[in-house]
Amino acid sequence: MIALISSVPEEGALLARQLKRKTLLAGKPVYKGRINNKAVVHITSGMGKTNAAHAATILLEKFSPEMLVLFGIGGAYPSAGLTIGDIVVAEKEVYGDEGVMLKDEFHGTEFIGIPLLRKRRRNYFNEFPLNKPLIRRAKNILSPLFFCPPSANQGKKGLKEKRGECKIQSGTFVTVSTCTGTVKKALELEKRFGALCENMEGASVAHVCAMYDTPVIEIRGISNIVSNRDKHKWDIRFAAANCQEAVIALLKNL
């Protein structure tokens, strides 16, 4: 079985319609079914790290999946070279808030000297790497679908036309508790972590999966460029639809 997590209903609506069978576990909507003859279970976690970690634990304890896919939308940092609708695959997830803020700068949990997880003599501080074979497989599957440069008049086209103009990229994701709403902060986080984008759930799911030795992959559709916050420039619907199409393609070809 393959487990899927998205945080809010809009991020998983297309997949939920394919799976159909809905139940509730600890108050969270869970959909079960098959995609391309593969057993799939999908949970809507709720926003943020605690909800996502809870959802991942539910899936891993109850279903013992062979792998987990976290997906949804994300905000791209200014210098990442990404545009709205692009697909990004996480190579590693970083907790962007856990640590110590001193006069000079932010320091991660390694500065404290207490790992967030110790597993097989390995200490995990802020960073959690994701499964390399899954990342390679995902990029091979998705690259033919998302490869063309974006058009300047992208917003005037339908979803199917726009999708063919998007691209795929992989790199570091940052998980934050406070969404970034200024250019200054976006550039600071981008430089500090060498990251492509930010979200509010990824590191916690990677953390839980590391505890359970479950392979995990994270795929996100870019809904906005992280800047001075202006939701009129966002396209959540397009990003969520693109991301779900990527997940469906991945499930069909794994």
C-alpha positions as a printed NumPy array, in Angstrom:
array([[  0.   ,   0.   ,   0.   ],
       [  1.066,   3.577,  -0.737],
       [  0.116,   6.294,   1.752],
       [ -0.621,   9.877,   0.704],
       [ -0.824,  13.037,   2.811],
       [ -2.003,  16.52 ,   1.874],
       [ -2.847,  19.236,   4.352],
       [ -6.107,  20.812,   3.125],
       [ -9.001,  19.498,   0.983],
       [ -8.178,  21.548,  -2.136],
       [ -4.722,  19.988,  -2.322],
       [ -6.159,  16.456,  -2.544],
       [ -9.619,  16.815,  -4.118],
       [ -8.723,  15.212,  -7.478],
       [ -7.196,  12.172,  -5.793],
       [-10.041,  11.878,  -3.307],
       [-12.523,  11.635,  -6.198],
       [-10.543,   8.736,  -7.671],
       [-10.413,   6.883,  -4.348],
       [-13.977,   7.688,  -3.168],
       [-14.217,   5.452,  -0.071],
       [-14.155,   7.912,   2.832],
       [-13.789,   7.21 ,   6.527],
       [-12.585,   9.239,   9.519],
       [ -9.567,   8.437,  11.667],
       [ -9.009,  10.649,  14.71 ],
       [-11.28 ,  13.182,  13.009],
       [ -9.198,  13.312,   9.823],
       [-10.733,  12.404,   6.423],
       [ -9.23 ,   9.223,   4.978],
       [ -9.849,   7.936,   1.438],
       [ -9.026,   4.398,   0.368],
       [ -9.04 ,   2.734,  -3.026],
       [ -6.85 ,   1.798,  -5.967],
       [ -5.017,   3.821,  -8.605],
       [ -3.648,   1.805, -11.524],
       [ -4.293,  -1.327,  -9.475],
       [ -2.196,  -0.044,  -6.575],
       [ -3.729,   0.077,  -3.092],
       [ -3.718,   3.685,  -1.91 ],
       [ -4.782,   5.448,   1.289],
       [ -4.968,   9.24 ,   1.451],
       [ -5.389,  11.404,   4.546],
       [ -6.114,  15.124,   4.804],
       [ -3.906,  16.118,   7.713],
       [ -4.793,  19.718,   8.439],
       [ -2.306,  22.582,   8.214],
       [  0.995,  22.681,  10.049],
       [  3.645,  20.426,  11.532],
       [  1.648,  18.907,  14.392],
       [ -1.3  ,  17.937,  12.189],
       [  1.008,  16.501,   9.53 ],
       [  3.043,  14.488,  12.031],
       [ -0.174,  13.167,  13.566],
       [ -1.513,  12.138,  10.151],
       [  1.744,  10.415,   9.202],
       [  1.724,   8.491,  12.472],
       [ -1.874,   7.37 ,  11.901],
       [ -1.028,   6.04 ,   8.431],
       [  2.186,   4.323,   9.475],
       [  0.659,   2.69 ,  12.549],
       [ -2.615,   1.569,  10.982],
       [ -1.62 ,   0.681,   7.41 ],
       [  2.169,   0.002,   7.472],
       [  2.573,   1.42 ,   3.928],
       [  5.561,   0.53 ,   1.784],
       [  6.089,   4.238,   1.081],
       [  4.542,   7.623,   1.801],
       [  3.935,  10.542,  -0.551],
       [  3.473,  14.029,   0.887],
       [  2.105,  16.555,  -1.582],
       [  0.498,  19.979,  -1.808],
       [  1.38 ,  23.556,  -2.637],
       [  4.453,  25.583,  -1.694],
       [  5.933,  29.038,  -2.042],
       [  9.112,  29.379,  -4.122],
       [ 11.968,  31.562,  -2.951],
       [ 12.839,  34.504,  -5.218],
       [ 16.097,  33.183,  -6.718],
       [ 14.962,  29.572,  -7.252],
       [ 14.083,  30.167, -10.912],
       [ 10.585,  28.77 , -10.411],
       [  7.237,  30.046, -11.636],
       [  3.666,  29.37 , -10.581],
       [  2.599,  25.841, -11.486],
       [  6.1  ,  24.368, -11.531],
       [  6.618,  21.035,  -9.766],
       [  9.294,  20.62 ,  -7.102],
       [ 10.565,  17.413,  -5.488],
       [ 12.29 ,  17.572,  -2.096],
       [ 15.815,  16.203,  -1.789],
       [ 15.832,  17.094,   1.89 ],
       [ 13.53 ,  18.824,   4.346],
       [ 14.784,  21.369,   6.875],
       [ 13.072,  22.655,  10.001],
       [ 13.389,  26.407,   9.493],
       [ 12.323,  27.511,  12.978],
       [ 13.737,  24.971,  15.446],
       [ 16.862,  26.3  ,  17.089],
       [ 18.168,  29.468,  18.746],
       [ 18.029,  33.067,  17.563],
       [ 21.083,  35.013,  18.718],
       [ 22.298,  38.536,  17.978],
       [ 24.379,  37.364,  15.04 ],
       [ 21.865,  35.025,  13.349],
       [ 19.675,  31.947,  13.63 ],
       [ 21.31 ,  28.696,  14.744],
       [ 19.734,  25.262,  14.308],
       [ 19.296,  22.546,  16.914],
       [ 22.895,  21.386,  16.443],
       [ 23.87 ,  24.573,  18.283],
       [ 21.811,  23.346,  21.264],
       [ 23.511,  19.963,  21.055],
       [ 20.32 ,  17.911,  21.305],
       [ 19.267,  15.995,  18.155],
       [ 15.609,  15.888,  17.168],
       [ 16.096,  12.2  ,  16.386],
       [ 18.846,   9.646,  16.971],
       [ 18.565,   6.562,  14.801],
       [ 21.204,   3.867,  14.318],
       [ 23.94 ,   6.087,  15.723],
       [ 22.944,   8.91 ,  13.391],
       [ 21.917,  12.279,  14.796],
       [ 19.217,  14.241,  12.983],
       [ 19.169,  17.926,  13.836],
       [ 17.249,  20.283,  11.519],
       [ 17.76 ,  18.31 ,   8.3  ],
       [ 15.972,  15.157,   7.139],
       [ 17.058,  13.727,   3.751],
       [ 14.407,  12.06 ,   1.614],
       [ 14.642,   8.781,  -0.27 ],
       [ 17.154,   9.148,  -3.139],
       [ 15.908,   6.254,  -5.331],
       [ 12.348,   7.621,  -5.11 ],
       [ 13.553,  11.114,  -6.012],
       [ 15.368,   9.813,  -9.099],
       [ 12.362,   7.734, -10.113],
       [  9.984,  10.643,  -9.664],
       [ 12.108,  12.974, -11.77 ],
       [ 12.378,  10.389, -14.551],
       [  8.613,   9.907, -14.55 ],
       [  7.636,  13.559, -14.29 ],
       [ 10.279,  15.302, -16.407],
       [  8.543,  14.479, -19.738],
       [  5.341,  16.047, -18.374],
       [  6.85 ,  19.248, -16.976],
       [  9.678,  20.612, -19.061],
       [  8.765,  23.667, -21.151],
       [  9.599,  27.257, -20.114],
       [  6.63 ,  29.28 , -18.816],
       [  4.782,  31.764, -20.995],
       [  4.397,  35.432, -20.106],
       [  0.622,  35.199, -20.618],
       [  0.308,  31.934, -18.69 ],
       [ -2.582,  33.158, -16.549],
       [ -4.887,  33.576, -19.578],
       [ -4.751,  29.924, -20.558],
       [ -6.628,  26.879, -19.31 ],
       [ -5.103,  24.428, -16.867],
       [ -4.197,  21.845, -19.498],
       [ -2.477,  24.417, -21.711],
       [ -0.61 ,  25.964, -18.798],
       [  0.508,  22.595, -17.441],
       [  2.557,  21.822, -20.538],
       [  4.552,  24.999, -19.989],
       [  5.704,  24.106, -16.474],
       [  8.915,  22.449, -15.359],
       [ 10.196,  20.183, -12.606],
       [ 13.065,  20.849, -10.229],
       [ 14.44 ,  19.228,  -7.071],
       [ 16.28 ,  20.625,  -4.065],
       [ 15.976,  21.655,  -0.44 ],
       [ 12.603,  22.515,   1.129],
       [ 12.191,  24.56 ,   4.317],
       [  9.362,  23.886,   6.762],
       [  8.24 ,  26.939,   8.718],
       [  5.647,  27.664,  11.373],
       [  5.353,  31.294,  10.275],
       [  4.782,  31.77 ,   6.546],
       [  7.196,  34.246,   5.015],
       [  5.514,  37.474,   3.908],
       [  8.392,  39.813,   3.036],
       [ 11.096,  39.825,   0.375],
       [ 13.741,  40.455,   3.03 ],
       [ 12.827,  37.355,   5.024],
       [ 12.472,  35.236,   1.876],
       [ 15.992,  36.111,   0.743],
       [ 17.308,  35.447,   4.245],
       [ 15.813,  31.934,   4.413],
       [ 16.772,  31.14 ,   0.835],
       [ 20.403,  32.03 ,   1.532],
       [ 20.559,  30.364,   4.962],
       [ 19.285,  26.98 ,   3.789],
       [ 20.066,  27.025,   0.062],
       [ 16.399,  26.215,  -0.477],
       [ 13.941,  26.216,  -3.363],
       [ 10.725,  26.721,  -1.455],
       [  8.912,  26.701,   1.866],
       [  5.919,  24.883,   3.313],
       [  4.388,  24.139,   6.711],
       [  4.416,  20.327,   6.969],
       [  7.279,  18.59 ,   5.175],
       [ 10.011,  18.28 ,   7.8  ],
       [  7.627,  16.838,  10.365],
       [  6.48 ,  14.101,   7.967],
       [ 10.076,  13.296,   6.965],
       [ 10.92 ,  13.2  ,  10.683],
       [  8.153,  10.693,  11.487],
       [  9.008,   8.541,   8.456],
       [ 12.644,   8.42 ,   9.598],
       [ 11.411,   7.113,  12.963],
       [  9.513,   4.304,  11.205],
       [ 12.097,   3.601,   8.462],
       [  9.453,   4.307,   5.82 ],
       [ 10.582,   5.742,   2.448],
       [  9.031,   9.152,   1.804],
       [  8.863,  11.504,  -1.146],
       [  7.506,  15.066,  -1.175],
       [  6.065,  16.749,  -4.267],
       [  4.705,  20.286,  -4.372],
       [  3.189,  22.616,  -6.915],
       [  4.369,  26.221,  -6.726],
       [  1.433,  28.489,  -5.891],
       [  3.38 ,  31.732,  -5.387],
       [  6.768,  33.361,  -5.267],
       [  7.618,  34.195,  -1.655],
       [  7.706,  37.972,  -1.506],
       [  5.792,  40.832,   0.092],
       [  2.547,  38.961,   0.685],
       [ -0.068,  39.557,  -2.027],
       [ -2.493,  36.682,  -2.571],
       [ -3.787,  38.266,  -5.77 ],
       [ -0.549,  37.047,  -7.379],
       [ -1.051,  33.468,  -6.208],
       [ -2.683,  30.588,  -8.095],
       [ -3.497,  27.917,  -5.519],
       [ -5.968,  26.1  ,  -7.789],
       [ -3.468,  25.669, -10.623],
       [ -0.638,  24.65 ,  -8.292],
       [ -2.807,  22.095,  -6.465],
       [ -4.14 ,  20.619,  -9.719],
       [ -0.654,  20.371, -11.228],
       [  0.718,  18.719,  -8.114],
       [ -2.069,  16.128,  -8.007],
       [ -1.561,  15.292, -11.677],
       [  2.11 ,  14.748, -10.866],
       [  1.216,  12.442,  -7.969],
       [ -1.223,  10.464, -10.132],
       [  1.456,  10.08 , -12.835],
       [  3.911,   8.924, -10.189],
       [  1.47 ,   6.341,  -8.804],
       [  0.748,   4.989, -12.272],
       [  4.405,   4.543, -13.17 ],
       [  6.124,   3.448,  -9.96 ]])
